[in-house]
Every structure is written in C-alpha cells, then in structure tokens.
Amino acid sequence: MKNREKLLVLIPALWASLFDIVITIVHQPKGYWNGDLNIANEANPIGNFMMKYHVSGIFIISILWLVIIAILGYYLPRKVARVFLLFTLMIHSWGASTWISNYYSFWLVIVFILFNSILYLKMEGYLKN
C-alpha cells in the first residue's frame, strides 16, 4: 500500500472519532464547564474517568486517541489495519449516534451512518487498485 493510500484509509475512522469527540464536548452540561466534574456525561469509562479528573481530560484523551488511531492505522499490517479502522469507525459512529438520537433525530442518525458507510467504501476503493 502506498503512503497516500495509507493516509486516505485513515479518514473515515478519524472523521467518526472526531465527530464523536466534538458532539460529546458540545453536549456536556453547563455545570460541567463551570467546574462540577461529577456531572460529566460520557459512556466510555476511560473518557469518563479523564473528564471527572480534570476539565481538560476530554481534550487530552481525545488527542491521544486520535494519534493512536493514526499511528496504528498507518503502521499495522494492511489486513489488521483495515479491521482496526473499521472497528474504530463503527464504535465512534455508534457513540456519536447516541448523542444524535437523543438531541436531534432518528433520521439524522440514519444520514450519519449512511455518510460514514459511503465514506468508508470510497476510501476502501483506493485499496482495490
């Protein structure tokens, strides 16, 4: 796999992760940002721990996670990387969908999942050549 292709196949997983991170940050209660860290709203136990430890915790763990996705997705053997990146896309699509369905609508979840599926297939298409 060429370097350009390796970078392109990272896009869906990084996009879904970033979307999940942003929507999680946006929908934290106002009290959380005012210092009541015990009301952090995050299902991931690691993220929840980091958020309850310090208000910057979500940012630290998110940046670390995005870097890990990029490194593993780029350097793992092709087949393993594809599984890892698909898994990452799926878990973050699911995570973001919980926020979307609670705050917006079921249909926006459908659009989000459809978009992510098309993006994944498009990037996978670069591997076929």
C-alpha positions as CSV (number, residue, x, y, z in Angstrom):
1,M,0.0,0.0,0.0
2,K,1.4,3.4,-1.0
3,N,1.7,6.2,1.6
4,R,-1.1,8.2,0.1
5,E,-3.4,5.2,0.3
6,K,-2.4,4.6,3.9
7,L,-3.4,8.2,4.7
8,L,-6.7,8.1,2.8
9,V,-7.9,5.0,4.6
10,L,-7.4,6.7,7.9
11,I,-10.0,9.4,7.0
12,P,-13.3,7.6,7.9
13,A,-12.1,6.4,11.4
14,L,-10.6,9.8,12.2
15,W,-13.7,11.6,11.0
16,A,-16.1,9.5,13.0
17,S,-13.8,9.7,16.1
18,L,-13.5,13.5,15.8
19,F,-17.3,13.9,15.3
20,D,-18.0,11.7,18.4
21,I,-15.5,13.8,20.4
22,V,-16.9,17.1,19.3
23,I,-20.6,16.1,19.9
24,T,-19.6,14.8,23.3
25,I,-17.9,18.1,24.2
26,V,-20.8,20.2,22.8
27,H,-23.4,18.3,24.8
28,Q,-21.8,18.4,28.2
29,P,-23.9,20.2,30.8
30,K,-23.1,23.8,31.5
31,G,-22.3,22.9,35.1
32,Y,-19.5,20.6,33.9
33,W,-17.7,23.5,32.2
34,N,-18.3,25.6,35.4
35,G,-16.3,23.0,37.4
36,D,-18.8,20.4,38.6
37,L,-16.8,17.5,37.1
38,N,-19.0,14.8,38.6
39,I,-21.8,15.5,36.1
40,A,-19.6,14.6,33.1
41,N,-21.7,12.7,30.6
42,E,-19.6,10.0,28.8
43,A,-20.3,6.3,28.5
44,N,-16.7,5.3,27.8
45,P,-15.2,4.5,31.2
46,I,-11.7,5.8,30.3
47,G,-13.1,9.1,28.9
48,N,-15.5,9.4,31.8
49,F,-12.6,9.0,34.3
50,M,-10.5,11.6,32.5
51,M,-13.4,14.0,32.3
52,K,-14.1,13.6,36.0
53,Y,-10.4,14.1,36.9
54,H,-10.0,17.4,35.1
55,V,-12.0,19.6,32.7
56,S,-9.2,19.3,30.2
57,G,-9.3,15.5,30.4
58,I,-11.6,15.1,27.4
59,F,-9.2,17.0,25.3
60,I,-6.1,15.1,26.5
61,I,-7.6,11.7,26.0
62,S,-9.1,12.7,22.6
63,I,-5.9,14.0,21.2
64,L,-4.1,10.9,22.4
65,W,-6.7,8.6,20.9
66,L,-6.6,10.4,17.5
67,V,-2.8,10.0,17.4
68,I,-3.1,6.3,18.3
69,I,-5.7,5.7,15.6
70,A,-3.4,7.4,13.0
71,I,-0.3,5.5,14.1
72,L,-1.9,2.1,14.3
73,G,-4.0,2.6,11.1
74,Y,-0.8,3.6,9.2
75,Y,1.7,1.2,10.6
76,L,-0.2,-2.0,11.3
77,P,-0.2,-4.7,8.5
78,R,-2.8,-4.0,5.9
79,K,-5.4,-6.6,6.9
80,V,-5.1,-5.8,10.6
81,A,-5.2,-2.0,10.0
82,R,-8.4,-2.5,7.9
83,V,-10.1,-4.3,10.8
84,F,-8.9,-1.8,13.3
85,L,-10.0,1.2,11.3
86,L,-13.4,-0.4,10.5
87,F,-13.9,-1.2,14.2
88,T,-13.0,2.4,15.1
89,L,-15.4,3.8,12.5
90,M,-18.2,1.6,13.9
91,I,-17.7,2.3,17.6
92,H,-17.5,6.1,17.1
93,S,-20.4,6.1,14.7
94,W,-22.4,4.3,17.3
95,G,-21.1,6.6,20.1
96,A,-22.0,9.7,18.1
97,S,-25.4,8.2,17.1
98,T,-26.4,8.1,20.8
99,W,-25.9,11.8,21.0
100,I,-27.6,12.5,17.7
101,S,-30.7,10.4,18.5
102,N,-31.0,12.0,22.0
103,Y,-30.6,15.6,20.9
104,Y,-31.6,15.7,17.2
105,S,-33.5,12.9,15.5
106,F,-33.5,9.3,14.4
107,W,-33.3,10.3,10.7
108,L,-30.1,12.3,11.3
109,V,-28.6,9.1,12.8
110,I,-29.5,7.3,9.5
111,V,-27.9,10.0,7.4
112,F,-24.8,10.0,9.6
113,I,-24.4,6.2,9.4
114,L,-25.1,6.3,5.6
115,F,-22.5,9.0,5.1
116,N,-19.9,7.1,7.2
117,S,-20.6,3.9,5.2
118,I,-20.2,5.7,1.9
119,L,-17.0,7.4,3.1
120,Y,-15.6,4.1,4.2
121,L,-16.4,2.3,0.9
122,K,-14.9,5.2,-1.1
123,M,-11.7,5.1,0.8
124,E,-11.6,1.3,0.6
125,G,-11.9,1.7,-3.2
126,Y,-8.4,3.2,-3.2
127,L,-7.1,-0.1,-1.9
128,K,-8.6,-2.1,-4.8
129,N,-6.1,-0.7,-7.3
